[in-house]
Amino acid sequence: VCRPLHYTSIMHPLLCHTLAISSWVGGLVNSLTQTSLIMTIPLCGHHLNHFYCEMLVLLKLACEDTGGTEANLFVAGAIILVCPVALILGTYAHIAHAVLKIKSRAGRRKALGTCGSHLTVVSLFYGSAMYTYLQPVHMYSGSEGKFAALFYTI
């Protein structure tokens, strides 16, 4: 049930702090894990043809089999990207259900306009991130990867 007027009672400061801290700790753990996985792999190449040290680019430079590292990075990427997208889409399903109940045509249009622009931004961000991080290394294209990484970063 959607109760927008209960926001302040649901989102009390302790919950906000807990959500922020868990997000920071999760990001730190993910970064440290990915960095430690990449640091253990010997690299053969010296030339990075990319904007920054993207994980897939570094895996392409590896001298040894990176199957295990790839699997770990894929699982981490899937958790970090797919879970939020699933929650966002689930939330938007509830919002769409509530918007369809609005009797006023102007009110429906305003609600859909606001939700539509937000959903566009979310899909551009998560779509490019998923394209960048949820593909096998052997299928990674340097030129497409640079474009997607630049798009994701912006």
Salt bridges, closest charged atoms under 4 A:
none
